[in-house]
Amino acid sequence: MTRAHGNGVAVAVASADTGTGAGDGDGTGTGTGTGTGEETAARVWRNLAAVVLERNERRKETAEALGMSFFRVKALRRIAARPRRMSELAAELSSDRPYLTLVVDDLVKRGLVERNPHPTDRRSKIVSATPAGLEAAARANAILGTPPPALLALPAEDLAALDRIAAALAAAD
């Protein structure tokens, strides 16, 4: 079913008793059609991707606010969460080490991170955030953590259902 909200936002909501939801089976992500579980899952995935990746450009907003590529923001946020070896960071970011070295060099020049010798392995460096890096990462987290207006416009019961479903999906890995 589709619910219209006072702010002009129409939101497709899945019906818990019939299994119907957003999408009419034509691949557009609109309507209230049914389908196989696989078709419905694909439609839900497309709709989630549209909401998260296409309509809410938090990545672009974050990159512009911090004046760096989103990959650099992503690296900074990981480093700010906890210091790590360059090799760990490269693996976590699925990046090759030479490119990551360029990224970290740039973050060092900006005064956002620093490299220090590993306490037990002199061949390794530990990358950690500076106070300015922690502040920049907090700004990025605040921007990225701000829900889009369409999500804020959902009625409490729909938001609670979506919260439950998102938590189950997040826990499934």
Summary of the structure (lengths in Angstrom):
residues: 173
radius of gyration: 20.8
end to end distance: 29.4
largest distance: 61.4
contacts: 455
relative contact order: 0.12
helix: 54%
strand: 12%
